[in-house]
């Protein structure tokens, strides 16, 4: 009979079923999360979310950019440019009034009715432009409002001095020249500089607003292009995972964003081209012509005041030469204006010759006469050319601004609508593919 055998040094161990070990390994949360993230449904959802967010962001950015352009162009049309034009008209009316007052004074005694009417009309036009300019001010135009108030306060002072000078001139009182000189000094040192400052500031704003938009909305266009690239990548991914070449939802989104891109390219280029043309054919000529208009008015005031204030220490004739030299330089490339300016300077030379021989009456006649070779006739011809040029440049400016604004019509709301449609199309394209995995 065999004895029982005891095995020493061994410890029985429980066998672990293979299925239990595999189950323990597969329940690792990190691996589960990695597998979930790498799964096709999650990637589809991620692509869809990214695309939808990109579409919404693109729509908002495009809408804001286009709305800002349209709002600025509208403000330019309704407020900024009309205010600049009113400032230029105000300067012109004040200059005409000053020149008419001086011309009337040279006539002596009872001034010609035509000259008196021209002065009265100019003062009325200045008052009307003050009101028109004030109506065009915005809440932030405090400086312009201050300038207009100063002009409005100084205008009655000027007209009072002119009336005092006229009264003394009628009775032959020599003190009338002193009053007229003081009135002209008020005009030349207070009213006209402020009107010129108002025009300069508003004209600069017109140019600045135009320069902001000489380029299309490049950032918004780049966002649309980015959305199209993302759409292409998403469709390549879907085609590889689902073995379907086309996804109608994504194709619809691509078509929608392509329409938006084309709209923005065409509208942006047309708007930018019109804005650039407004700068070249409107703003730049307008600034040159208005500067010439101001210089011409100053030169005419110097010419008349040189006779009124004869014996004055102020060199009006030298100032006339300085201003007309600036005009010659400014319009060196314009033969029409240059020829008219040359004729005016020739008339002025005749005035200087008459004064040189002591023939004051002839000098006054050349200055105020209506003959073809007289200075007043030549000045009016130059003034007429400058005013017509200013009006044509203004028409060109406003026409191009209107075209620039029209090219953007509906684009702000259209961009939002199209991007929403594209986002909905993406969601519709992903939904059927996700159901295949659920």
Helices and strands as residue ranges (DSSP letters): H 18-26, H 29-38, H 40-75, I 76-80, H 81-107, H 113-135, H 142-170, H 175-186, I 187-191, H 192-211, H 218-242, H 248-278, I 279-283, H 284-308, H 316-330, H 335-356, H 360-368, H 375-406, H 411-435
